[in-house]
Every structure is written in C-alpha cells, then in structure tokens.
Amino acid sequence: QVQLVESGGGLVQPGGSLTLSCAAAGSISSCRYMGWYRRAPGKERELVATTTSSGSANYADSAKGRFTISRDNAKNAVYLQMNVLTPDDTAVYYCNCRTWYGSDRWGQGTQVTVSS
C-alpha cells in the first residue's frame, strides 16, 4: 500500500508562495487520482486540487489561478505550488491517493500558516 509523506509547509507572509511536496513510499501508479486537501481550524476538510494519472488537473474555486498541482510518476511524488497566499489559506494540507479500487490513502498533513 502506498504511504504518503508531506513536506514543505511553514509560515509565510500574505502574498507569498510555498511549494508542498508529497513523497510516496510505493508506486503511485496505484493511485488513479492524487490530490491535496486542507482542513482549516474549525472547518471540514476540503478539496484543493487533484490530478489524474495522465496529469489532468482539477481545482477548487479558491485555488484556481493561484495554485498548481503536478505529479511526477517517475519520482512517485505530487506537488502543490501555491502563490499569492492569503490568511484564508491557513490550514493543515493533506496529500491523498485514491486508488483504482476507490480506497483512500492519506498523509499525516503539513501545516501552512499565512500571517504577517
């Protein structure tokens, strides 16, 4: 089974950028979709962006135009480039693998804090 480890979170000022990385132990070829979700304090976990095995991407409205998801099947990794960050982007960001059988794998999460 794929195990996911996120990295790249941290504290950034409003308007800044961060790139999150998700490294998979095991082949992500078992992941039909890979994506990023986030949970802000007091809120439910929500979709940020997903990508298919062929690289097609889907974004939440809040992420469109600011975030870019990419997937490197050779490196078994997925990335989230985040630009023009605002305090509303503060959350724990989780990497997700949805397998071809419909089951989900989650990483432990990485904290992103946007604050001056």
N, C-alpha and C positions, 0 to 999 in steps of 0.2 A: 504494500500500500504506500501511496505517496505521502511523505511527510513534508510539511511546508514550514519554512522559517523566514519571517520578515525582518527587514533591517532598513535603516535609513531615516527613521523618524527622528524628531527632535523639536527644538524650539526655533521658530522663525518669525521674523517681523512681518506685519501685514505688507502685502505686495511682493513678498519674497517667493522663493522657489525651493522645492525639495524633490528628490527622486527616491521613491521607495523601491526596494528590491525584495523579491520573493524567490528564495532558492529551494528547489525541491530535491529531497532525497528520494531517488527513484525517477523513473521516466515520466514526464508529463504527457507522453503520448496517450496515457490512460485518461487524461483529462480532456473531455470534449470541450468544456469551457474552463477558462481560468479567469479569475477576476479579483477585483478589490471591492471590499465593503467597508463601511465605517460605522462606528457607534459613538455618537456624541453623548456627553453627560445628560442623563435623564431622558434619552431618546432611544428608539428602537434602532437596531442595526439596519442600514440601508445600503442599497447598491450604489457603487460609484462608477465602476466600469467593468466590462467583461470583454474577453476576446476568445474567438474560436480557435480551433487547431490550425485553421488556414490563415488566421490573422485578422479576420473581420472583427471590428470593434463596435461596442455599444456603450453609450454613456448616459448617466443620469443628467437631467437638465442642468443641475448645479455644476456639473463637471465639463459640460460642452464648451469648447473654445479655450479652456484653461488647462485641462488635464489630458495626458496622452498615455494610453496603455500600450505596452508592447510585450511581445512574447518571443523568447529565444528557445526554440525546441532543442537545439543542439546543446545549449547550456542548461536546459531544464530550469529555466528561470522566466519570471514575468516581472515587469517593471511598471511603475506609475510615475510619470513625470508630472509634477504639479507646479503650476505657475500662478502668479497673481493671487496668492493665498490671502484669505481673509479670516478673521476670528471665527466665522461660521464653519470653517473647515477643521476646526479643532475637534479631534476625535481620536479614538483608537482605530487604526486601519488594519483590516484583516485580509489576508490572501486566501483565496478559495479555489479549490479544484472540484468541478462537478464531473464525475466520471461518465463514461458512455452508458453506464447502468443507472445513472440518476442519483448516485450517492455523493455526498459532500465530504470534502476534507478541508480542514481549517488550520491556519497557522495560529500562533499564540497572540498575534497582534503587535503593532508598534504604535507608540503614542506620537501624535503630531499636535503640537501646540502653536497656535498663531497668536502672537501677542507682542505688543510694543513694551 
